[in-house]
Amino acid sequence: MVAYLLTGLSVVIAGVIHWSAPHAFWRATITSTATILLLSVAALFIFQSSGMLVSDETGESADIASSLLTVTGLVSFFGFLISVFVGWFLRTVRA
């Protein structure tokens, strides 16, 4: 459930930033990637503290702090891909 919420949030963020800056594609991409990264990592910590990241198999809460570097790298890559694809789509639709 959390992954779907973060994906939807990422698409909305990238869409809004690319829509507001249509001529600065790479600047909008980097801005939306950084925004997605910050909001996603913050959301993961919020979800962890509220108890939404509980394993169905073991019933234990996920420990994000121990793997923060890996999570940050993966979210950065994911955010960059979303930003590029949404920006390219909006550029194509506007043309």
Secondary structure, 3 states (H helix, E strand, C coil): CHHHHHHHHHHHHHHHHHHHCCCCHHHHHHHHHHHHHHHHHHHHHHHHHHCCCECCCCCCECCCHHHHHHHHHHHHHHHHHHHHHHHHHHHHHHC
